[in-house]
Structure formats: C-alpha cells, structure tokens
C-alpha cells in the first residue's frame, strides 16, 4: 500500500506576539494562509516496523530530527501500529525559510498515514497530535486560511483571501526562530491589527489586506539580517502591492493583484536572489 500527499507552504498575513508565557513560548495571534508551492510526501507501507525517511535534498535530516519522521513515530507509538513506513519527501519549499515546510511535511505525513494505516482519526484529532510536534503543524493539518492563537496550535478557520499572485523570495541564509523571539520585546513593539485583517479578508478587500500586513518579528530579523531588509526594499521598489516577511524569515513575500505587474516584480527580484517563486494562494482546503 502507498499514497502521496501534497504539503503546501504557508505565509503569515499577520503575526502578533501578545505576551511571553510561563512555558517559554509567546502567546501569538497569526493569520496564516497557504500557497501552491508544495513538497510531496510519498508513503509506502513496510512490514518490518521500521520508519525510513529519504529526502530529495541532501541537507535535510532524514532521522528523528525530521518532523515527518516524528509524525510517523508519534502515530506508531500512540496507536500501537506494528507496520513501518518508507517516507520519501520531494522538497520544493525552501528549508528554514519561514514557510512551515517541515511542519507541512509532518501534517501531510499524519494525514497520509491516517489513510494508509486505516486509523480513522478526525482532522481535529490529527491537529491535536500535530500540536505535539510543532506549533505550525496543527494549522497545516487543516490548511486553508485561519486565525492561529495560543502558541499557534489553536486554529479557527476563516474565509480565504481574494485571488492574487504571491512572489516569494528567500535569501541564502538561515534564521533561528528561537533567537528572533528571544530578541523580541513585546512591551515595545507595534502590535498587528488582527481584527482589521480578518475584516479585510471577509470583505474580500485586497487593498485592506495589503494595508494590514504586519509581522512583529520582522523588525528583529531585518536588524539581524540586512539581506532580508534589502529584499523587502527591492520588492517594494519593483511594485508589489503589499510586502511582508513570513514567520521569523528570512523569506519575504509580495502580494500582486494583476498578472501584468507579476513579471516585473519576479524578474526584478531574480537579479538579487536565487530562490524566487511566483505562486497563487490556495483558496480551498483541498490542498
């Protein structure tokens, strides 16, 4: 038995940190949505009980550090599954990019193994399991567009934004999410207007969405990594309608309403950055 599952990337239309929690995490409010840049997860049953991970990119871990491995291991132990699985991950989402590639791989593995191993778990049950692996995994289980609260694991689905193009540009650096949050001072930041972003999405106001793009981690990352600031400035200069860093970075995305402007932004950024993608928003949860 085998199955294949898509694992789409996410972007943060808004990201706010409300306070530092006693458990060390930050209480967050995030509006996240998915784009059609996706990894592919191929799952094949094994009778020997072993979990084996292979990845198309050599620098991605293929052992217990891999979130897809952790997802399979969690299901296997929690539900006493005797079978094993071979997991092949075809990477298209850049690694350590602020696009939840690893979390989406874990979510796709949970969904695929639920089917392959005939566990009969609901999406809510899979999302709760996902929260044990990482903060973004619950959102990636559901897909679509959602408000995420708590440390990111409490998910409330909302309407999808209006159709538009998304330019993604990732400089050739890695960013430590833990270090960015460590440097964040929640007392001094300008907070995101999450309510206004939700209203803009519900009203299908592209201009309203662009006006309310906000990520409290952006100023920290931009100070730490001038390359990220440069890409944001270039994306604005080339004419993207709304520009924001996703997650803790380093990927910057630009929203573009009209295809005529898309090529100018995309081609302009190719001169500054190797990893540039022109994609669409995923407007349904059938990802």
C-alpha positions as CSV (number, residue, x, y, z in Angstrom):
1,X,0.0,0.0,0.0
2,X,1.2,3.5,-0.8
3,X,-0.1,7.0,-1.0
4,X,1.1,10.5,-1.9
5,X,0.1,13.8,-0.1
6,X,0.9,17.4,-1.0
7,X,2.4,19.6,1.7
8,X,1.9,23.2,0.8
9,X,3.8,26.2,2.2
10,X,2.2,28.8,4.4
11,X,2.6,32.6,4.7
12,X,1.7,34.8,7.6
13,X,-0.6,37.7,6.5
14,X,-0.2,38.9,10.1
15,X,1.8,37.8,13.1
16,X,1.4,39.3,16.5
17,X,3.1,38.3,19.8
18,X,0.8,39.2,22.8
19,X,3.0,38.2,25.7
20,X,5.7,35.8,26.9
21,X,4.1,32.7,28.5
22,X,5.3,30.9,31.6
23,X,6.2,27.9,29.4
24,X,8.7,30.0,27.5
25,X,6.6,30.3,24.3
26,X,4.9,33.5,23.2
27,X,1.2,33.9,23.1
28,X,0.5,34.7,19.4
29,X,-2.2,35.8,17.1
30,X,-1.5,34.9,13.5
31,X,-3.4,34.9,10.2
32,X,-2.0,32.2,8.0
33,X,-2.9,31.0,4.6
34,X,-1.4,28.5,2.1
35,X,0.2,29.0,-1.3
36,X,0.6,26.5,-4.1
37,X,4.3,25.9,-3.6
38,X,4.3,22.4,-2.1
39,X,6.5,19.4,-1.1
40,X,5.3,16.0,-2.0
41,X,5.2,13.2,0.6
42,X,5.2,9.6,-0.8
43,X,4.4,7.0,1.9
44,X,4.9,3.2,1.4
45,X,3.9,0.5,3.9
46,X,6.7,-1.6,5.4
47,X,6.1,-4.9,7.2
48,X,9.3,-4.7,9.2
49,X,8.0,-1.9,11.5
50,X,10.8,0.5,10.6
51,X,10.4,4.2,9.8
52,X,12.7,5.2,7.0
53,X,12.9,8.7,5.6
54,X,14.6,9.8,2.3
55,X,14.7,13.4,1.1
56,X,15.4,14.8,-2.3
57,X,17.6,17.5,-0.8
58,X,20.8,16.2,1.0
59,X,20.9,18.9,3.7
60,X,17.5,18.0,5.2
61,X,17.8,15.5,8.1
62,X,16.4,12.0,7.5
63,X,16.3,10.8,11.1
64,X,14.4,11.6,14.3
65,X,15.1,15.4,13.7
66,X,12.9,15.3,10.6
67,X,9.3,16.4,11.5
68,X,7.8,13.8,9.1
69,X,9.7,11.1,11.0
70,X,8.4,12.5,14.3
71,X,4.8,12.4,12.9
72,X,5.1,8.7,11.9
73,X,6.8,7.8,15.1
74,X,4.1,9.5,17.2
75,X,1.2,7.8,15.3
76,X,3.0,4.4,15.5
77,X,3.6,4.6,19.3
78,X,0.3,6.3,20.2
79,X,-1.9,3.7,18.3
80,X,0.4,0.7,18.6
81,X,0.9,0.3,14.9
82,X,3.1,-2.7,14.1
83,X,3.8,-1.7,10.5
84,X,6.5,0.7,9.4
85,X,6.7,3.2,6.6
86,X,9.1,4.5,4.0
87,X,8.7,8.3,3.6
88,X,10.1,10.0,0.5
89,X,10.0,13.8,0.7
90,X,10.3,15.7,-2.6
91,X,11.3,19.2,-1.4
92,X,10.2,22.2,-3.3
93,X,9.6,24.5,-0.3
94,X,12.9,26.2,0.7
95,X,14.3,24.9,4.0
96,X,14.4,27.1,7.1
97,X,12.5,29.8,5.2
98,X,9.6,30.8,7.5
99,X,7.2,28.9,5.2
100,X,6.5,26.0,7.5
101,X,7.9,23.4,5.1
102,X,8.9,20.9,7.8
103,X,5.6,21.4,9.7
104,X,3.6,20.9,6.4
105,X,5.6,17.7,5.8
106,X,4.6,16.5,9.2
107,X,0.9,17.4,8.7
108,X,0.9,15.6,5.3
109,X,2.5,12.5,6.9
110,X,-0.1,12.5,9.7
111,X,-2.9,12.7,7.1
112,X,-1.4,10.1,4.7
113,X,-0.6,7.6,7.4
114,X,-4.1,8.0,8.9
115,X,-5.3,6.8,5.5
116,X,-2.6,4.2,4.9
117,X,-2.8,2.6,8.3
118,X,-6.6,3.0,8.4
119,X,-6.6,4.7,11.8
120,X,-9.9,6.6,11.3
121,X,-8.8,9.7,13.1
122,X,-10.7,13.0,12.5
123,X,-9.0,16.2,11.4
124,X,-9.3,17.6,14.9
125,X,-7.6,14.6,16.4
126,X,-4.8,14.8,13.8
127,X,-4.4,18.5,14.6
128,X,-4.1,17.8,18.3
129,X,-1.4,15.3,17.5
130,X,0.3,17.8,15.3
131,X,0.5,20.3,18.1
132,X,2.7,17.8,20.0
133,X,5.2,18.0,17.1
134,X,5.3,21.8,16.4
135,X,3.3,25.0,16.7
136,X,2.5,25.3,12.9
137,X,1.6,21.6,12.4
138,X,-2.0,22.0,13.5
139,X,-2.6,24.7,11.0
140,X,-1.0,22.7,8.2
141,X,-3.3,19.7,9.0
142,X,-6.4,21.9,8.4
143,X,-4.9,24.0,5.6
144,X,-6.8,26.9,4.0
145,X,-6.8,30.2,5.9
146,X,-7.0,30.5,9.7
147,X,-6.5,32.5,12.8
148,X,-4.0,30.7,15.0
149,X,-3.8,31.6,18.7
150,X,-2.1,30.1,21.8
151,X,1.4,29.3,20.7
152,X,0.0,28.8,17.2
153,X,-1.8,25.4,17.8
154,X,-5.4,26.8,18.4
155,X,-6.9,27.1,15.0
156,X,-10.1,28.9,13.9
157,X,-10.7,28.7,10.1
158,X,-11.8,31.8,8.3
159,X,-12.6,32.7,4.7
160,X,-9.9,32.6,2.1
161,X,-8.4,35.9,0.8
162,X,-9.4,37.1,-2.7
163,X,-7.3,35.5,-5.5
164,X,-3.9,37.1,-6.1
165,X,-0.4,36.2,-7.0
166,X,2.3,35.7,-4.4
167,X,6.0,36.3,-5.0
168,X,8.3,34.5,-2.6
169,X,11.9,35.5,-2.3
170,X,14.4,33.8,0.1
171,X,17.9,35.0,0.6
172,X,20.6,32.3,1.1
173,X,20.7,32.4,4.9
174,X,19.0,30.6,7.7
175,X,17.3,32.3,10.6
176,X,16.9,31.0,14.1
177,X,13.3,31.4,15.2
178,X,14.2,30.9,18.8
179,X,16.8,33.7,18.6
180,X,14.4,36.1,16.9
181,X,11.7,35.5,19.6
182,X,14.4,35.9,22.3
183,X,15.3,39.4,21.0
184,X,11.6,40.4,20.7
185,X,10.4,42.9,23.3
186,X,6.6,42.6,23.4
187,X,6.4,45.8,25.5
188,X,7.9,48.0,22.8
189,X,6.5,46.5,19.5
190,X,3.7,48.0,17.4
191,X,1.1,45.2,17.5
192,X,-0.7,43.9,14.5
193,X,-4.4,44.7,13.9
194,X,-5.6,41.2,13.6
195,X,-9.3,42.2,13.7
196,X,-8.8,44.6,10.8
197,X,-7.0,41.8,8.8
198,X,-9.9,39.4,9.4
199,X,-12.4,42.0,8.3
200,X,-10.5,42.8,5.1
201,X,-10.4,39.1,4.3
202,X,-14.1,38.6,5.0
203,X,-14.9,41.7,2.8
204,X,-12.5,40.3,0.1
205,X,-10.7,43.6,0.1
206,X,-7.3,43.1,-1.4
207,X,-6.3,46.7,-0.6
208,X,-7.4,46.2,3.0
209,X,-5.3,43.1,3.3
210,X,-2.2,44.9,1.9
211,X,-2.8,47.8,4.3
212,X,-2.9,45.5,7.4
213,X,0.0,43.2,6.6
214,X,2.0,43.1,9.8
215,X,4.6,40.9,11.4
216,X,6.1,41.8,14.8
217,X,9.1,39.6,14.2
218,X,10.1,41.5,11.0
219,X,11.9,44.4,12.7
220,X,14.0,42.0,14.7
221,X,15.0,39.9,11.7
222,X,15.6,42.9,9.5
223,X,18.0,44.3,12.1
224,X,19.8,41.0,12.3
225,X,20.0,40.3,8.6
226,X,20.4,43.2,6.2
227,X,19.9,40.8,3.3
228,X,16.2,40.4,4.3
229,X,15.8,44.1,4.5
230,X,17.3,44.5,1.1
231,X,14.9,42.0,-0.5
232,X,11.9,43.7,1.1
233,X,13.0,47.1,-0.2
234,X,13.6,45.7,-3.7
235,X,10.2,44.0,-3.7
236,X,8.5,47.3,-2.8
237,X,10.6,49.1,-5.5
238,X,9.6,46.7,-8.2
239,X,5.9,47.3,-7.5
240,X,4.4,44.5,-5.3
241,X,1.1,45.7,-3.8
242,X,1.9,44.5,-0.3
243,X,5.2,43.2,1.1
244,X,5.9,41.3,4.4
245,X,8.3,38.8,5.8
246,X,6.8,35.4,6.6
247,X,7.2,33.9,10.0
248,X,10.6,34.6,11.5
249,X,12.0,34.8,8.0
250,X,14.1,35.0,6.0
251,X,11.5,34.6,3.2
252,X,9.8,37.8,2.1
253,X,6.6,37.7,0.1
254,X,4.8,40.2,-2.1
255,X,1.1,40.2,-2.9
256,X,0.4,41.2,-6.5
257,X,-3.2,41.6,-7.8
258,X,-2.6,41.9,-11.5
259,X,-0.5,39.5,-13.6
260,X,0.8,42.3,-15.7
261,X,2.9,43.5,-12.7
262,X,3.8,40.0,-11.6
263,X,6.6,39.5,-14.2
264,X,8.2,42.9,-13.4
265,X,8.4,42.0,-9.7
266,X,9.6,38.4,-10.3
267,X,12.2,39.3,-13.0
268,X,13.5,42.2,-10.9
269,X,14.0,40.1,-7.8
270,X,15.8,37.3,-9.8
271,X,18.7,39.8,-10.0
272,X,19.0,39.9,-6.2
273,X,18.0,36.5,-5.1
274,X,18.2,32.9,-6.5
275,X,15.2,31.5,-4.7
276,X,12.3,33.4,-6.2
277,X,8.9,31.8,-6.8
278,X,5.6,33.1,-8.4
279,X,2.7,31.2,-6.9
280,X,-1.0,31.6,-6.2
281,X,-2.9,31.5,-2.9
282,X,-4.7,28.1,-2.3
283,X,-8.3,29.2,-1.8
284,X,-9.7,25.8,-0.7
285,X,-8.6,23.3,1.9
286,X,-8.4,20.6,-0.8
287,X,-4.6,21.0,-0.9
